[in-house]
Amino acid sequence: MKAEDKIRSFIEQQFLVEFDETFPEDTDLFREGVMDSFGYVQLHRFLEREFGIKLSEADLTQNLLASCTQVCVYVLRKIAQQAAGVDATRPEAMRA
């Protein structure tokens, strides 16, 4: 299963939503009341466990993980950085 599919499936199952044309993947999960701070921590732990990535404090506070689309982009970028040997825990690495 592709990373995007794993992320989408986790969000749908964990937060009891279904992405479709009325609730697209770029919907802000906080604004819609789907995810709260506890859910954010669950998502964070899932990403670290499932993909072996580390989220920096800056990553967690910069609203990088507000929608399914943002989460997918973020995770794919972190995976690519790790494969390239970039220290992805540094905030400037996320701008690359």
C-alpha positions in Angstrom: 0.0 0.0 0.0 1.3 3.4 -0.9 2.1 6.0 1.8 -0.8 8.2 0.6 -3.2 5.3 0.9 -2.0 4.4 4.4 -2.4 8.0 5.6 -5.8 8.4 4.1 -7.0 5.1 5.6 -5.6 6.1 9.0 -7.4 9.4 9.0 -10.6 8.0 7.8 -10.6 5.2 10.3 -9.3 7.2 13.3 -11.4 10.3 12.8 -14.5 8.6 11.3 -14.5 10.7 8.1 -14.8 9.7 4.4 -13.0 11.7 1.8 -15.1 12.4 -1.3 -16.2 15.3 -3.4 -18.1 16.9 -0.5 -15.2 16.4 1.9 -12.0 16.6 -0.1 -8.6 15.6 1.1 -7.4 19.2 1.3 -10.1 20.0 3.9 -8.6 21.5 7.1 -9.4 18.8 9.7 -9.0 21.2 12.6 -11.4 23.9 11.2 -14.0 21.2 10.4 -13.8 19.8 14.0 -12.6 16.4 12.8 -9.3 16.5 14.6 -8.4 18.1 18.0 -5.0 18.2 19.8 -5.4 14.6 21.0 -6.0 13.5 17.5 -3.0 15.5 16.3 -0.8 13.5 18.8 -2.3 10.2 17.5 -1.6 11.3 13.9 2.0 12.3 14.9 2.7 9.0 16.6 1.2 7.0 13.6 3.4 8.9 11.2 6.6 8.3 13.2 5.8 4.6 13.8 4.5 3.8 10.3 7.0 5.7 8.2 10.0 5.8 10.6 10.2 9.6 10.4 10.8 12.1 13.2 8.8 15.3 13.4 10.6 18.3 14.8 9.0 20.7 17.3 8.9 23.3 14.5 7.1 20.8 12.2 4.4 20.2 14.8 3.7 23.9 15.4 3.7 25.2 11.8 0.3 23.8 10.7 2.0 21.4 8.3 -0.4 18.6 9.1 -3.9 20.2 8.9 -5.3 18.2 6.0 -4.8 14.8 4.5 -3.1 16.4 1.4 -0.7 18.3 3.6 0.2 15.2 5.6 0.9 13.2 2.5 3.1 15.9 1.0 5.0 16.3 4.3 5.5 12.5 4.8 6.7 12.0 1.2 9.1 14.9 1.5 10.5 13.6 4.8 10.9 10.1 3.3 12.8 11.6 0.4 15.0 13.6 2.6 15.9 10.6 4.7 16.7 8.6 1.6 19.0 11.5 0.5 20.7 11.7 3.9 19.3 15.1 4.7 18.8 15.9 8.4 15.1 16.3 8.2 14.7 17.3 11.8 16.2 20.8 11.0 13.4 23.3 10.2 15.3 24.6 7.1 15.3 21.1 5.7 11.5 21.3 5.2 11.9 24.3 2.9 14.2 22.4 0.5 
